[in-house]
Amino acid sequence: MNLLNSILLISLLFALFSPAKPDARHIGNLCSKTEQPKICSDCLNSGRGSQSASGRGLALIAVGCAERNTKLMAQRVGNLVRSTPESTLKMLLNECWMSTGYAAGNFPGIARSVAAGDYASGKNVLEITIRNVNMCLVNFKKNPNIPVPSEVLAGTVAVTQDCRIVTQILNDI
């Protein structure tokens, strides 16, 4: 047996008998328990190392997806604030931008809690994050004559879904 065959045999044996890591089925099973399985699966499969990540690692990938969408929402709302003339709409957008910015600022702490295995704290801050983002819609609801910009509506839905996915993953790992 030459060196190449020996390496292949050792690699095969290692793959067969190494401790099982989560795979696509694990991700599918975990995501099937969320309100948005497709969004969950797309997020988890987009993360580096997701196919070999532990449950905690998958939760951290999901936290990263939620953080990216929250920052994206804050950026888009900020762009609207800068392009909107002084008005009630601008005031509402500015309040939304600030509350979304606060929400985005929660994610480093959420990630630290999850990494430390303190899922209860992570879930508590996720709920605060959802409330911060939903303040955008609450404030527009108080001003029914002002239409909600699509960026605000879509961003609120996306961030809320992402945070709920993380919470559901934390409940199941």
N, C-alpha and C positions, 0 to 999 in steps of 0.2 A: 504494500500500500504506500503510495507516494504522499508527499506532504499535503498537496492539494486535497486529495481524498480524505486524509486525516482531518483536515480543517473542516471540510464539508460534513463529515460524520459527527464531529464534536459540535458543530453549529446546529445540526439537526437534533442531536440529543438534547442540547441546551434548550432549543425552542420547544421541544416536546415536554420536557420535564421541569422547565422553569416555573416559578410561581405565576399563576394566572393574573393577568392585568385586565382592567376593563377594556372592552373593545367596542366595535360598532353596535353589537347587541346590547351591551351595558348602557351605552348612550341612548339607544332606542328605548330601552326599558325605563330608564330614568326620565327621559323626556315624555314618554307616554303618560306619565302621571301628572304632567303639567297641563295648564289650560291651553297652551299653545305648543303642541309637540313639534311642529315643523320649525317654528322660530327657535325653539330650544335646541333642536338637533342641528340646525344650520349654525347656530352660535357655537355649540360645543365642538362641532366638526371643523370650525374655522380656527380653533385654537391650536397652537403648536403643542404637540405631544398629547393631544386629547385621546388618542387611541391607546395610550399607555398610562393615562392619568388615573390617580385614585379618585374616589368620590369627592374628597376635599379639593383635589386638583381641578376636577370638572366644575365644582362650585366656583372656584376662583376664575376659571375661564368665563363662566356665566356672569360673574361680577364685572369682569372686564368688558363684556358686551354691553351690559347695562350702563357702565360708566361712559363708554364711547357714545352711546345713543343720547345720554343725558348731556354730555359736552356738545354734541352735535346740535341738539335742540337749543342749548344756551347760545351757541354760535349763531344759529339761524334767527333766533329771536333778537339777539343783539344786532344783527344786520338790519332787521326790521325796525328796531328802535332808531338806529342811525339814519334810516331812509324815510322815516315818518315825520311829517311836520308836527309842530306843537299842537296837541289836541288831547282829547280824552283817550283816543286810541293809543297815542304815544305813551301816556301815563300808564295805561293798562299793560302795554308791552314792556315798559320799563320795570314795572312791578313783577311781571312774569319772568323777565330776564334775571332779575335779582333772585327770585325764589328758585329758579332753575339753576342758577350759579351756586346757591347754597346747597341744593340737592347734589350737584356734581362734586362739591367739596366733601360730601359724606363718604365717597367711595374708598379713599385710602383707609379710613377707619373700618369700613365694612370688610375690606380685604384683610386687614390685620386681624379682625375678629375671626373671620373664617379660617385664616391660616393657623390661628392659635386653637382652633376647635371650639371657639365660643360662639356657637351658632345662634344662641338666643340673643346675644347682643347684636350680632349681624342682622338678624331678622327685625329687631326693634328699630335699628337705624334705617333699614330698608323701608319700614312703614313710615318713618318720618320723611324719608326721601320722596315717597309716593305723595304724601300730604303736601310737601313743598311744591312739587310739580303740579299737582291738581289745583293749587291755589290760582294758577293761571285761568283755569276754566271757571272756578268759583268767582273770581273777580269779573270775568266777562259776563257771567250769569247775572251779576248785580247791575250790569249795564246792558240790558237786552237790545237796545238800539244799535249797539256796536257789534258788527259781525266778528266772529272768531276767525282770525287768519288760519289758513290751512296748515301753515307751519306749526302753529301752536296746537291745533287739534291733533295733527298726526304725531307730533313730538310727544304730547302728553300720553297718547295711546301707546306709543312705542315704549316709552320709559316705564309706564305703569306695567305693561306686559313683561318687560325685561325684569323688573324688580320682583314681580310675582313669580316668575320662573325661578329666579334665584331662591326665593323663599321656599318654593315647593321642592327644589332640589335639596335645600338644607333640611327640610322635613324628612326627606327620604334617604339621607346618607348616614 
